[in-house]
Amino acid sequence: MPRGRSTFTKRKKEQARQQKQRDKAERRVQRKQEKPEGGVVDTVDEMRELREHAEAQAALFRVGFEEEDSEESSTEDDTQDSE
């Protein structure tokens, strides 16, 4: 007995739905593989590195200020000595 047009359409529609589900599951698995494991740990490490870099930069600036402060205080001492 031949199948009707509606049966063929339903079967094709169901096959398309199943294929979409397989594609979606495959994309989900692929995203999980691309995502680095322990994403939170990476963020913590990145923040620690940024903080260390900022501290190093601040230390460099402080060295410059300390030299200027010592020069200013020695200049003040020289002017007080001459008075």
C-alpha positions as a Python dict, from the first residue, in 0.01 Angstrom:
ca = {
    (1, 'M'): (0, 0, 0),
    (2, 'P'): (152, 337, -101),
    (3, 'R'): (207, 602, 158),
    (4, 'G'): (39, 936, 129),
    (5, 'R'): (205, 1274, 87),
    (6, 'S'): (139, 1373, 448),
    (7, 'T'): (326, 1066, 578),
    (8, 'F'): (628, 1154, 362),
    (9, 'T'): (621, 1516, 484),
    (10, 'K'): (591, 1412, 847),
    (11, 'R'): (882, 1171, 813),
    (12, 'K'): (1104, 1436, 650),
    (13, 'K'): (1007, 1689, 916),
    (14, 'E'): (1096, 1444, 1196),
    (15, 'Q'): (1430, 1363, 1029),
    (16, 'A'): (1510, 1736, 1007),
    (17, 'R'): (1421, 1782, 1375),
    (18, 'Q'): (1647, 1495, 1479),
    (19, 'Q'): (1931, 1630, 1266),
    (20, 'K'): (1895, 1973, 1431),
    (21, 'Q'): (1918, 1807, 1773),
    (22, 'R'): (2234, 1620, 1671),
    (23, 'D'): (2391, 1940, 1534),
    (24, 'K'): (2303, 2129, 1850),
    (25, 'A'): (2451, 1858, 2073),
    (26, 'E'): (2766, 1853, 1861),
    (27, 'R'): (2807, 2232, 1891),
    (28, 'R'): (2756, 2209, 2268),
    (29, 'V'): (3028, 1944, 2300),
    (30, 'Q'): (3260, 2150, 2078),
    (31, 'R'): (3211, 2462, 2295),
    (32, 'K'): (3287, 2261, 2608),
    (33, 'Q'): (3611, 2134, 2451),
    (34, 'E'): (3716, 2482, 2342),
    (35, 'K'): (3645, 2627, 2684),
    (36, 'P'): (3956, 2600, 2904),
    (37, 'E'): (3917, 2376, 3204),
    (38, 'G'): (3900, 2558, 3534),
    (39, 'G'): (3798, 2893, 3387),
    (40, 'V'): (3768, 3042, 3736),
    (41, 'V'): (4125, 2945, 3818),
    (42, 'D'): (4249, 3113, 3499),
    (43, 'T'): (4067, 3432, 3595),
    (44, 'V'): (4219, 3424, 3943),
    (45, 'D'): (4568, 3371, 3797),
    (46, 'E'): (4512, 3656, 3553),
    (47, 'M'): (4399, 3889, 3831),
    (48, 'R'): (4702, 3792, 4042),
    (49, 'E'): (4936, 3866, 3751),
    (50, 'L'): (4770, 4203, 3692),
    (51, 'R'): (4798, 4289, 4061),
    (52, 'E'): (5168, 4193, 4066),
    (53, 'H'): (5229, 4404, 3757),
    (54, 'A'): (5049, 4700, 3914),
    (55, 'E'): (5254, 4663, 4232),
    (56, 'A'): (5575, 4655, 4028),
    (57, 'Q'): (5471, 4970, 3843),
    (58, 'A'): (5381, 5141, 4170),
    (59, 'A'): (5718, 5042, 4315),
    (60, 'L'): (5892, 5201, 4016),
    (61, 'F'): (5701, 5524, 4068),
    (62, 'R'): (5769, 5519, 4441),
    (63, 'V'): (6143, 5488, 4375),
    (64, 'G'): (6128, 5807, 4171),
    (65, 'F'): (5934, 5990, 4440),
    (66, 'E'): (6167, 5872, 4715),
    (67, 'E'): (6467, 6007, 4524),
    (68, 'E'): (6292, 6341, 4471),
    (69, 'D'): (6192, 6352, 4839),
    (70, 'S'): (6548, 6283, 4951),
    (71, 'E'): (6683, 6547, 4710),
    (72, 'E'): (6430, 6803, 4835),
    (73, 'S'): (6508, 6728, 5197),
    (74, 'S'): (6884, 6749, 5131),
    (75, 'T'): (6829, 7082, 4951),
    (76, 'E'): (6626, 7207, 5246),
    (77, 'D'): (6903, 7095, 5482),
    (78, 'D'): (7161, 7282, 5272),
    (79, 'T'): (6957, 7602, 5278),
    (80, 'Q'): (6906, 7574, 5653),
    (81, 'D'): (7279, 7517, 5707),
    (82, 'S'): (7372, 7830, 5514),
    (83, 'E'): (7133, 8050, 5712),
}
